[in-house]
């Protein structure tokens, strides 16, 4: 598997290239018991995805977010 290096205030961490998340999410996955017992209903997850995509589009139109970042967020959502 290929990895990229992500950085945050705690330093560097490896994240798989095929994942859309960054350092904080990777650390959470490695440090906390995340599984079926701690999962959210899919409707909530889909709702957050729609919200994030709408925010990315809006911030792009306001000139606060680049086209590249807006497109990447849209694809992840």
N, C-alpha and C positions, 0 to 999 in steps of 0.2 A: 504494500500500500504506500502511496506517496503522501507526504506531509508538507505543510507549510508552517512557518514559524509565526505565531501571533504574539503580540506584546501587550501587557497591561502594567498596572502599578506594582504587581508582584513579580514581574519579569517575563521571561519568554516561556512559551509552551507550544508543543506540537499539536496541530489540528489537521485531520485528514483533509486532503485537497477537495474531496467531493462533498464536504460539509459547508453550509452557508454561515455557520456561527463563528464567533471569535473566542478570545481567550477566556472571558468570564464564564461563558456557557460551558466550555471545555473543562474548566476547573470545577464547575458545579457537577458535571457528569462524573468526574473522577472522585469527588469528595463527599457526595451526598447520595443516599440510597434512593435513586429515582427509578421507578418501575410502575407496574400496573396499579399498585396501591396508592401511589402518589400522583396519578395522572388526572388530567382535567377532561371533562366531556369534550368530544370532538367539536361540538357546536361552539364552545367557548374558544377553542383553538382557531377554528375557521373565522370566528368573529374578530379575534385579534389580528389575524392575517389580513382581513379586509380593511381593518382600521389602519394598520401599518402601511398598506399599499396606498390607501387614500391619503394618508399623511405625507407619504413620499411624493405622490403626484402633486399635491397642493404646495409643498415646500419647493418642489422643482419649479412650478409655475410662478412662485413668488421670488425665484432667484436665490433661494437659500440652500438648495441642494442641486448638485450637478446632474446632468442627464445620465451620466454613467452610473452614479450611485442610485438614482431614482429607478433606472432600469433594473439594476441588480436587486434592489429591494423588491420590486414588482415581481421578478422571476422567483425569488425566494418565497414570496407570499403565494 
